[in-house]
Amino acid sequence: MVQYQIKQKFWSLGGKFKIMDNAGNLAYYVQGSFMKIPKQFTITKPDGAQVSRIKKVLFQIFPKFDVTMADGSAFRIAKNFSFIRPRYQIEHFGLEVQGNFWDMEFELRHNSVPVAQISQRWLKINSTYDIDVFDDQYADAVISLVIAIDYVKAQQARSNASSSAS
C-alpha cells in the first residue's frame, strides 16, 4: 500500500502543486494552465513523464471534464441534472465508487476489491486529501481522478459564489 497526500497551495496561479508519498518524497507534480481556455491540468512524475491531462469540455449545458491518461485511456466526469445536491458521474473509469463521492470520503473498487481510499481533510485553508492506494497499478488513475474531482468542486464553488453575489 502506498499513501499519498495532496495539499494544494491556496494562492497558486493556475493551480501548481506537488503530491507527496507517505515517506515525504515527491510522487507527482500538478501544473494547471494559467489564462488558457479551456482550463487544463497536467500531472507528471518527478522525472517529467506525463501521467495524465485533465481538460474541461467546452460548450456543454452541464460541466464535463475529460481525463486522458498517458497510455491513451480516458474517462470523463460529468455533472448530471439535479435540483437539490450536485450529482456527478464518472464515465469509462473502470472502477466502482463506494461512499460519498462529492464530500470526498469514498473507496474505489475493482470487482468488489478495494484498490484505493480517498479522504478529504476538513477545516483546512487549502484542499488537503489523503489517498491510500492498495494496488499500485491504479495509482496514476486514482491521483488523476482526485485532481479532476477537486477541479470540478472548485468550479461548482465559484459558480455558486458568483450566482449568490448577483
PyMOL commands that set and color helices and strands:
alter all, ss='L'
color gray80, all
select helices_A, chain A and resi 136-165
alter helices_A, ss='H'
color red, helices_A
select strands_A, chain A and resi 2-7+16-21+26-32+40-44+50-56+64-69+74-80+87-91+96-100+105-110+113-121+128-133
alter strands_A, ss='S'
color yellow, strands_A
deselect
rebuild
show_as cartoon
